[in-house]
Amino acid sequence: MTKISVIVPAYNIELYIGKCIESLITQTLKDIEIIIINDGSTDKTEQIIKEKIEQYKDERIILYTKENGGQSDARNFGIRKANGEYIAFVDGDDYIESDMLLKMYEKTKEYPYDIVTCDVNCKYPDKNVEIKSGVLSDIKKMTTENKKDLILSSYAVVWNKIYKKELITKDKLFMKGVWYEDVLFLYKLFPYINSIGVVNEKLYNYIQRENSVTYTYNEKLYDIIKVLKELCTYYKERELEHYYNDILEYVYVRYTFATFVKRLAKCRDKNKFNSGVEFVIRDVKQTYPNYKKNKFIKRNCRKELLFKKF
């Protein structure tokens, strides 16, 4: 069995996909498959991918071209095609260090971790910023409290981790057509993992583009609410809510009052900003009317100005 299947969604990233592919082809771990999903690109993305395949003549690269369905749809497509023991996700506009996959896979030889994570090098045009994985040390036998801590502190992105393929069942695929799909994917997965390992090195290079979700306002920002409600439904349907209600409440409030409102502030339309703030205040009070009593909010958010306002 292939050690790691690397899933690369690609849509209109002609300026970046070449470097991404090169970083995968030159990995020191050779027993990998590189599954690239061209998600209906309209620029030269597909042409560049084919040129790289021809240049390297590397049979490990598998290219699929499909109609545009969004990043989640492309990732789900790749998961269905993956044959590896572990799955990794690399966005086509990012790149990884040459020894990332080897170091992370070697960690699974120390212990058969369900997930292994690493730190991130966040690359801006004028500086680099290190982002820690949020996992302080290896955990070989996880408890409910460990899992709550993981939800509380981990960097909620999918691409600085490798996952046992068997963990990603049909009910844990990416939600299609939404932003913040990484949050939902991970928080659906965490209650079912038994162990997590960490490599305390910056191995993933996250490229910051001016038109990224972080920097721009878009009506898709409201997908945060959709994702959070889907998360609550998921836990309730699987009878997980009783064990995780306090951390779910914390996650719901933090993402609405912090992430949502902070990114809403990038909107130059004052009326849209005000209506958005009113919307989330009303929604949180209806969903979790007693949220101010939540121990995680008291402990982690008392210094947040936004929380004091609400």
For each residue, the residues with C-beta under 8 A, 3 or more apart:
1: 83 84 85
2: 5 31 32 33 83 84 85
3: 29 31 32 84 85 86 105
4: 29 31 32 33 84 85 86 87 88 101 105 162
5: 2 32 33 35 78 81 82 83 84 86 87 88 165
6: 24 32 33 34 35 88 89 90 101
7: 35 37 75 78 79 82 87 88 89 90
8: 20 21 24 34 35 36 37 78 89 90 91 92
9: 37 39 71 74 75 78 91 92
10: 13 17 36 37 38 39 41 45 49 74 92
11: 38 39 40 41 45 68 71 74 92
12: 41 42 43 45
13: 10 16 17 20 41 45 92 93
14: 17 41 43 44 45 47 48
15: 93
16: 13 19 20 92 93 94 207
17: 10 13 14 20 21 45 48 49 92 93
18: 21 22 48 52
19: 16 22 23 95
20: 8 13 16 17 23 24 90 91 92 93 94 95
21: 8 17 18 24 25 34 36 49 52 61
22: 18 19 25 26 52 95
23: 19 20 26 27 95 96 97 98 205
24: 6 8 20 21 27 32 34 90 96
25: 21 22 34 52 56 58 60 61
26: 22 23 98
27: 23 24 30 32 96 98 99 100 101 102
28: 98 99 101 102
29: 3 4 32 99 101 102 105
30: 27
31: 2 3 4
32: 2 3 4 5 6 24 27 29 60 84 101
33: 2 4 5 6 60 62 82 83 84
34: 6 8 21 24 25 58 60 61 62
35: 5 6 7 8 62 64 78 81 82
36: 8 10 21 49 61 62 63 64 92
37: 7 8 9 10 64 65 66 74 75 77 78
38: 10 11 41 45 46 49 63 64 65 66
39: 9 10 11 66 68 69 70 71 73 74
40: 11 65 66 67 68 69
41: 10 11 12 13 14 38 44 45 46
42: 12
43: 12 14
44: 14 41 47 48
45: 10 11 12 13 14 17 38 41 48 49 92
46: 38 41 49 50 63 65
47: 14 44 50 51
48: 14 17 18 44 45 51 52
49: 10 17 21 36 38 45 46 52 53 63
50: 46 47 53 54 63
51: 47 48 54 55
52: 18 21 22 25 48 49 55 56 61
53: 49 50 56 57 58 61 63
54: 50 51 57
55: 51 52
56: 25 52 53 61
57: 53 54
58: 25 34 53 61
59:
60: 25 32 33 34
61: 21 25 34 36 52 53 56 58
62: 33 34 35 36 81
63: 36 38 46 49 50 53
64: 35 36 37 38 77 78 81
65: 37 38 40 46
66: 37 38 39 40 69 74 77
67: 40
68: 11 39 40
69: 39 40 66 72 73 74 77 176
70: 39 73 74 176 177
71: 9 11 39 74 75 91 174 181
72: 69 75 76 173 174 175 176 177 178 181
73: 39 69 70 76 77 174 176 177
74: 9 10 11 37 39 66 69 70 71 77 78
75: 7 9 37 71 72 78 79 89 158 174
76: 72 73 79 80 173 174 176
77: 37 64 66 69 73 74 80 81
78: 5 7 8 9 35 37 64 74 75 81 82
79: 7 75 76 82 87 168 173
80: 76 77
81: 5 35 62 64 77 78
82: 5 7 33 35 78 79 87 165
83: 1 2 5 33
84: 1 2 3 4 5 32 33 87 165
85: 1 2 3 4 164 165
86: 3 4 5 105 108 116 162 163 164 165
87: 4 5 7 79 82 84 162 163 164 165 168
88: 4 5 6 7 101 104 159 161 162 163
89: 6 7 8 75 158 159 161
90: 6 7 8 20 24 94 95 96 159 204
91: 8 9 20 71 94 159
92: 8 9 10 11 13 16 17 20 36 45
93: 13 15 16 17 20 207 209
94: 16 20 90 91 159 204 205 206 207
95: 19 20 22 23 90 205 207
96: 23 24 27 90 100 101 203 204 205
97: 23 100 201 202 203 204 205
98: 23 26 27 28
99: 27 28 29 102 103 203
100: 27 96 97 103 104 118 203 204
101: 4 6 27 28 29 32 88 96 104 105 162
102: 27 28 29 99 105 106
103: 99 100 106 107 118 199 201 203
104: 88 100 101 107 108 116 118 162 199 203
105: 3 4 29 86 101 102 108 109 116 162
106: 102 103 109 110
107: 103 104 110 111 113 116 197 198 199
108: 86 104 105 111 112 113 116 162 197
109: 105 106
110: 106 107 197
111: 107 108 138 140 195 197
112: 108 164 195
113: 107 108 116 138 140 195 196 197
114: 163 164 167 193 194 195 196
115: 161 162 163 164 167 189 193 195 196 197
116: 86 104 105 107 108 113 161 162 196 197 198 199
117: 133 134 135 154 155 160 161 196 197 198 199
118: 100 103 104 133 160 161 198 199 200 201 202 203 204
119: 130 131 132 133 160 199 200 201 202 203 204
120: 130 131 133 155 157 160 202 204 205 206
121: 128 129 130 131 202 204 205 206
122: 128 129 130 131 206 208
123: 128 205 206 207 208
124: 127 128 129 208
125: 208
126:
127: 124
128: 121 122 123 124
129: 121 122 124
130: 119 120 121 122 202
131: 119 120 121 122 155 206
132: 119 155
133: 117 118 119 120 154 155 160 198 200
134: 117 150 153 154 155
135: 117 139 150 153 154 196 198
136: 153 198
137: 198
138: 111 113 195 196 197 198
139: 135 142 146 195 196
140: 111 113 195
141: 194 195
142: 139 146 147 150 193 194 195 196
143: 146 147
144: 147 148 243 244
145: 148 149
146: 139 142 143 149 150
147: 142 143 144 150 151 190 191 193 244
148: 144 145 151 152 244 246 247
149: 145 146 152 153
150: 134 135 142 146 147 153 154 190 196
151: 147 148 154 187 190 244 247 251
152: 148 149 247 250 296 300
153: 134 135 136 149 150
154: 117 133 134 135 150 151 186
155: 117 120 131 132 133 134 160
156: 182 183 186 187
157: 120 160 182 186 206
158: 75 89 161 182 185 186
159: 88 89 90 91 94 204 206
160: 117 118 119 120 133 155 157 203 204
161: 88 89 115 116 117 118 158
162: 4 86 87 88 101 104 105 108 115 116
163: 86 87 88 114 115 167 168 189
164: 85 86 87 112 114 115 167
165: 5 82 84 85 86 87 168
166: 169
167: 114 115 163 164 172 189 192 193
168: 79 87 163 165 172 173 189
169: 166 172
170: 173
171: 188 234
172: 167 168 169 185 188 189 192
173: 72 76 79 168 170 185
174: 71 72 73 75 76 181 184 185
175: 72 178 181 184 185 227 230
176: 69 70 72 73 76
177: 70 72 73
178: 72 175 181 184 220 223 226 227
179: 213 218 220 221 223 224 227
180: 183 184 223 224 227 255
181: 71 72 174 175 178 184 185 227
182: 156 157 158 185 186
183: 156 180 186 187 227 231 255
184: 174 175 178 180 181 187 188 227 230 231
185: 158 172 173 174 175 181 182 188 189
186: 154 156 157 158 182 183 189 190
187: 151 156 183 184 190 231 251
188: 171 172 184 185 191 231 234
189: 115 163 167 168 172 185 186 192 193
190: 147 150 151 186 187 193
191: 147 188 235 238 240 243 244
192: 167 172 189
193: 114 115 142 147 167 189 190 196
194: 114 141 142
195: 111 112 113 114 115 138 139 140 141 142
196: 113 114 115 116 117 135 138 139 142 150 193
197: 107 108 110 111 113 115 116 117 138
198: 107 116 117 118 133 135 136 137 138
199: 103 104 107 116 117 118 119 203
200: 118 119 133
201: 97 103 118 119
202: 97 118 119 120 121 130 205
203: 96 97 99 100 103 104 118 119 160 199
204: 90 94 96 97 100 118 119 120 121 159 160
205: 23 94 95 96 97 120 121 123 202
206: 94 120 121 122 123 131 157 159
207: 16 93 94 95 123
208: 122 123 124 125 212 214 215
209: 93 212 215
210: 215
211: 215 216
212: 208 209 215 216
213: 179 216 218 263
214: 208 263
215: 208 209 210 211 212 266
216: 211 212 213 266
217: 221 263 264 266 267 268
218: 179 213 221
219: 222
220: 178 179 223
221: 179 217 218 224 260 263 264 276
222: 219 225 226 276
223: 178 179 180 220 226 227
224: 179 180 221 227 228 255 256 259 260
225: 222 228 229 256 260 280 283
226: 178 222 223 229 230
227: 175 178 179 180 181 183 184 223 224 230 231
228: 224 225 231 232 251 252 255 256
229: 225 226 232 233
230: 175 184 226 227 233 234
231: 183 184 187 188 227 228 234 235 248 251
232: 228 229 235 236 241 248 252 287
233: 229 230 236 237
234: 171 188 230 231 237 238 240
235: 191 231 232 238 240 241 244 248
236: 232 233 239 240 241
237: 233 234
238: 191 234 235
239: 236 242
240: 191 234 235 236 243 244
241: 232 235 236 244 245 248
242: 239 245
243: 144 191 240
244: 144 147 148 151 191 235 240 241 247 248
245: 241 242 248 249
246: 148 249 250 294 295 296
247: 148 151 152 244 250 251 296
248: 231 232 235 241 244 245 251 252
249: 245 246 252 253 288 291 294 296 297
250: 152 246 247 253 254 294 296 297 300
251: 151 187 228 231 247 248 254 255
252: 228 232 248 249 255 256 284 287 288 291
253: 249 250 256 257 284 288 291 294 297 301 307
254: 250 251 257 258 259 297 300 301
255: 180 183 224 228 251 252 258 259 260
256: 224 225 228 252 253 259 260 261 280 283 284
257: 253 254 260 261 280 284 304 306 307 310
258: 254 255 261 262 301 304 306 307
259: 224 254 255 256 262 263
260: 221 224 225 255 256 257 263 264 276 280
261: 256 257 258 264 265 276 277 280 306
262: 258 259 265 306
263: 213 214 217 221 259 260 266
264: 217 221 260 261 267 272 273 276 277
265: 261 262 273
266: 215 216 217 263
267: 217 264 272 273 276
268: 217
269: 272 273
270: 273 274
271: 274 275
272: 264 267 269 275 276
273: 264 265 267 269 270 276 277
274: 270 271 277 278
275: 271 272 278 279
276: 221 222 260 261 264 267 272 273 279 280
277: 261 264 273 274 280 281
278: 274 275 281 282
279: 275 276 282 283
280: 225 256 257 260 261 276 277 283 284
281: 277 278 284 285 310
282: 278 279 285 286
283: 225 256 279 280 286 287
284: 252 253 256 257 280 281 287 288 291 310
285: 281 282 288 289
286: 282 283 289
287: 232 252 283 284
288: 249 252 253 284 285 291 294
289: 285 286
290: 293 294
291: 249 252 253 284 288 294 297
292: 297 298
293: 290 298
294: 246 249 250 253 288 290 291 297 298
295: 246 298 299
296: 152 246 247 249 250 299 300 301
297: 249 250 253 254 291 292 294 300 301 302 307
298: 292 293 294 295 301 302
299: 295 296 302
300: 152 250 254 296 297
301: 253 254 258 296 297 298 304 307
302: 297 298 299 307 308
303:
304: 257 258 301 307 308
305: 308 309
306: 257 258 261 262 309 310
307: 253 257 258 297 301 302 304 310
308: 302 304 305
309: 305 306
310: 257 281 284 306 307
